[in-house]
Amino acid sequence: MVATLDHIFREEWGRILATLIGFLGDFDLAEEAAQEAFAIAADRWPHDGVPSNPRAWLMTTARNRAMDRIRRERALAARANLLAAGNRSEESMNTTTFPDERLELMFTCCHPALAIDAQVALTLRTLGGLTTDEIARAFLVPEQTMAKRLVRAKNKIKAARIPFRVPPAHLLRERLEAVLAVVYLIFNEGYGGRDELAAEAIWLGRALAVLLPDEPEVHGLLAMMLIHDSRREARFRDGELMLLGDQDRSRWNTEQIADGRGELHRAFALGGGGSYVLQAAIASLHAEVPCDWAQIAALYGRLARLTGSPVVELNRAIAIAEIEGPEAGLRIIDQLSPLLGDFRYLHSTKAELSRRLGRIDEAREAYLRAKFLTHDGIERRFLERRLTELASATCSAQPPFCPKH
């Protein structure tokens, strides 16, 4: 029963929450009502059995919880029209032609009246139930900062009565940037070992390609995810993280790489040259033997100029280190330190390059800092292994710890 409820939560939470927001106009009230509905289900379903239509049961229960709350606040009359409008909104959501309901939800939540980072953050909460801490790590900001952003966005939704409904087809493209960012961040969260999230992101990417087949960035994002995910079986050995240069390439999914490159070719054919297309091109080059580091560095340079992202510049530093040596990479990393001070991959990369130069004390300090900043158990074990190697003076020159290892 617990497994069944967990599955229903993953499938239905986002849709139920978005629908409640739509007719209540209050994010916090909707979230509380949805949480109460699932709590009641966890209490009753083991005895009464799972309803034939779990979503309808949960929606009805959540709506009743919200009504009770509204009555207690003596605001039922003022909310009556909103509730009626919400029922119409829910019906309209069930008749759309989206290839996947989760994709429909994403376009519903990514409302252009909000700042794009707020759109993305709220959609990650609504769609996947990601915690504030997980979302903060994705945006490279402190958890408290992200919590404040979410509160401001919720307040704006409530104060401005921003409608949560599916946009008409001609308005989909104005929300595409935020939707792509959500899929990208879901994949990144899954890439660290949560396979179900990586699979969810790829599924959404394929659905986007059906919905918007003429958008090169859609195909670029899908290509990037497919190529990176093709290495999933080789990234871990006996529970230990394997860097790109240490992976058993016979365990790479060559069909998935070919599928990803096919999506990349479609993106190029459509005139694509945006950030996701460039990332897909880089991923494709990483899948070749030997890697063309000069071309990879050039593509990272283009991507850095396009995005202004210090994380992209960190990746370029890794490629430069492969071409010109670790010293050249470290010079770039030193320039990035004020911008990426708490980014764990900055420190793990600095440690790897310092290790290759024989600077043991600098490498140890950087490994320890990276370990302190790392939440993932597998990555922590990798860093501990490197520290053990330093202590025993058995370290050897290997490729640096790339953020897309």
N, C-alpha and C positions, 0 to 999 in steps of 0.2 A: 504493500500500500504506500509506503514511504517513497519507493521508487516511482510509482505511478504519479503521485502528487508532485514529485520533483520534476518529472517529465512534463506534466501539465503546466507547472509553473514556468518552465523554460519556454514552452510553446505559447502560452496564453497571457503571461504577465504583461508584456508590452502592449498588446492589443487592448486588453482590458483597461490598463492605466490610461492609454491615450484616449479611449472612448470616454472614460470618466472625466478626464480633463476637458474634453470637448463640450460636455453638457453641464459641467459644474463651473468651469472657468476658474478653478482653484486647484493648482498643482498639489499643494500639501493635503487638502481635503481628499482629493482623488487618491493620493498615495495611501493615506490612512485607511480609506474605505477598502481599497484593494488588499491591503495587508490584513485587515480584519476578516475579509472574505476568505482568504487563503488560510488564516488561522482557524476559522470556523470549520472549513473543509477538513483540515488536519484533525480536528476533534471529532467530527461527525462521520466522515466517510469510512473510517475503519469499522464502524458499527452499522451504518446504514447502507454502505456500498457506494460506489462511484456512480453519480447520475449519468443517464444516457447522453445528456448534453452538458458536459462539465463547464464549458464556457458560459452557456446561458445561466446555469446555476450560480456560477461565480459572479456574473454580471448582475443578476437579480439581487444576490446577497449584498454585493458591494453597494448597489444603488440604495437598498434598504438601509444599510449602515449610514450612508451619506444623508439620507432623508431624516434618519433619527438625529444625526448631528445637527442638521439644519433646523429641525424642530426645536431642539434644545437651545439653539441660538436665536429662536423666534424670527427666522428669516425664511420660512417656507413659502410664503406668498411671493416674496421678491424673487425666489428661485424657480417658481413654477414654470415660467416661460423658458428658462434655460433648460430645465429637465425635458420639456417637450421638444425643444430644439435638439437636445442631445439624442432623443430617440430617433428623430429624423436623420441626424448625422450618422448614427449607427447603421440604420438601414442603407444609407447611401454608400457606406463603406463596404457593405456586403455585395454591392452590385458593380464594383469597379472591375476593370479588365487588367489589373496588374498581374504579372505572372507569379507573384508570390506575395502573400499577405504581409510578411515582415517588411518587404520592400515598400509596400503601400504605407505602412506605419512610418517608415523613415521619411518619406516625402511629406507625410502629414506633420511630423514633429519639426522638420527643418523649416521653420517659418522665417521668411526674410525680414520680418520686423525685429528679430533678435540678432545680436551680433553673431557672426559665424561660429566663434568659439563656444558661445552659449548654446547655439543650435546643436552643435556636435556633442557637447557635454550632456545636455538634457536628453538627447536621443540615445546616447550610450547608457544613461540611467534607465530610460524608458524601455528601450528595446532589449538590452541584455542584462539589466539589473546589476551593472558594474557598480562597485562601491566608489565613494568619493575619492578614496585613496588611490584606487586603480586608475580612475580618470585623471587625477592630479599627476600621477607618474607618466601617463601618456602625454600630457601637456607640458611636462617638465616644470611644474610649479608645486609649491607646498600645498599640502592637503587643505590647510586653512584658507589659502587663497582660492582654491577651487570651490570650497564650500560657500564662500562669499559670492562667487560668480553664479553658482546655482541658485542661491537665495535671491540675488538680484534679478535673474532671469525669471524665476517663478513669480516674483512680485510684479514684474513688468507684464507678464501674461495675465495676471489677475487684474491689475489696474487698467490696462488698455483693452481688456476683454479680447485678447487675440484669439481668433477662431482656430480650433484644431480640427481641420477637415481636409480631405484629399483635394489637392489642387487640380484644376483642369489641365488637360494634356499640354496646352501651349505654355503653361507656367512651370512645367517640370524642370526645364533647363536652368531656371534661375535658382533652383534649390539643389542642383546637381553637385556643386562644389562641396557643400556640407554633407550630402549623402555619401559621396566618394570618401570623404574624410572619415566618416563613421565606419564604413566597411574596412578601410585601411587600418584603423585603430583596433577594430575587433580582430582582424587578422594578426596584428602585432601582438595583441594580448594572447592569442592562441598559439603563436609561433614559439613562445617560451615553454610549451609543453601541454597546453590545454587544447588538445586535438579537436574537441567538439566546437570550440570557437573558431579555429582555423577553417574547419569544414563549413561552418555556418557562413563565414565571410566569403569563401569561394562560391558557395551556393548563391549568395546574394549577388556576387559579381556576375555569375552566369545569367541570373534573372535580369540584372541591369542591362546586359548585352542584348537580351531579347527585347527589353522595353525600349532601349535607345541604341539601336544598332549602328547609327551613323556618328556616334560620339567617340572620337579616338581615345580620350582619356579613360573611358569605360573599359575599352579593350586593353589599354595599357595597364590599368590596375589589375584586371583579371590575369593578364600575362605575368605580371610580377608575382602575384600570389601563387599561381600555378608552378612557376619555376622554383621559387623559394620552397614551396611545400613539397616539391619532388624529392627533396633531400631529407624528408622527415625521418625515414627509417635509418638513415646513416648518421644522423646528428647525435645519437646517443649509443653508447656501447657499455653494456653491463651497468646501466644507470649513470654513466659518466658522460659529460659533454665532450663531443668531438669537434674540433675546429675544422674549417673547410679543408685545409691541407692534409688533415689526418683522416678524413672520412673515406670509407670504403665505397668507391664510386659504383661498384657493381650493385649496390643497394639503392642507388638513385632510380627514381621512376622515369625512365627514358620516354615513355609515352606521354607522361604529363609534361615533360620538358618540351617535347614536340608540340603538344597542344598549346602550351604557353607561347612558344615561338610563333605558332600560327596566329594567335591573338595579337602578338606584337606586329606581325606583318600586316594584319588588318588595320592596326592603328597607324602604321606608317602610310599605308595606302590611302587612308582618310586624311593625310596631311598632319598627323599627330607629331607634336614636339613638346608637349607639356610635361609636367613633373612625373606623372605616373608612367608615361611612355619612356622617359629617360631612365627611370628606375628599373623598368622592365628590360631595357636594353642592357643596363649594367648587370642585372641578374643573369641574363642570357650569356654575357661574356664570362661571368664567374663559372658558368657550367661548362666552359671549354677547357681543354688541356692542350698546351699551357695557357694560362690566363694572359690576355693582352693587357698588361697593366697600364701601358701608355694610353690606350684607348679608354680604359676604365677611368683613369685620372682625368682625361679630357672631358668625358661625359659628366663626371662629378663636378668639374669646373663649370660646365654649362648649367647643371642643376643648382649649384650654389648661387650662381648669378641670377637664376630664375626665382629661387625661393628665399635667398638670403638666410638660409638656415645654418647655424653653426654645427648642427649634427651632420649635415651633408659635408661641410668642410672637414669635419673629423674623418669621415670616410675617405675624402680626398687625400688627407694626410697619410692614411694607411696605404693608398695606392702609390703616393709619392715615395714613401719609405721603401716600397718594393722596387722602385725604379732607381732612386738616387741614394738609398740607404737610410738607416734608422735616424741618423742625425737630422736629415731633411724633414722627416716626419715629425720629430720632436719639436723642431722650430715652429711648425704650424700649430702643434698642440699647445705650446707655451702661449701662443697668441690667443688660443681659444679658452684658456683656463678661466679668465674673468667671466666668460659667458656661460660656461658649462661646469662650474665649480662642483655641483652636486650630481653630475651625470656620471653614473658608474662606469660607462664604457669609455669615457675620457681617461679615467684613472687606470682601467684595465689595459687600455691600449698603450698608455704611457709606460706602464709596467712592462708590457711585452717588448716594446722597443728598447727600453733601458736594459732589460735582461739580455737582449741580443747584442748590446754594446758592452756587456760585462759590468754595468753599473749596478752592482748588487744592492747597495743600500737604497738607491733611488727606486729600484724595481720593487724592493720589499715594502717601502713606504707607500708606493702607489697601489700595490696589490692589497695591502691592508685597508687603504682608503676605499678601494673598490668593493672589498668584502663587506665593509661596514655599511655601504650604500646599497648592497644587493639583498633583495628579499627572496629571490628564487633559490631553493635549496640545491638544485643541480649546479647552478652557476657558482654558488658559494663553495661547493666541493671542488669545482675546477680551480678556483682561486686558491683554496687551501692546498691543493696538489702542487700548484706552482710555487707556493711559499715553502712547501716541504722540499721541492727540488732546489730552490735557492739555498736552503739551509744545508743541504747535502752537497752543494756545488756540482750538481749533475745536470743543470739546465743546458739545453742545446738550442741552437738558432732555429726557430720555427716561425710560421706566419703569425702576425699579431692577432689579438682577440677582436675580430671584426664585429661590429654591432649586428650584422646579418651573418653570424658564424654558420 
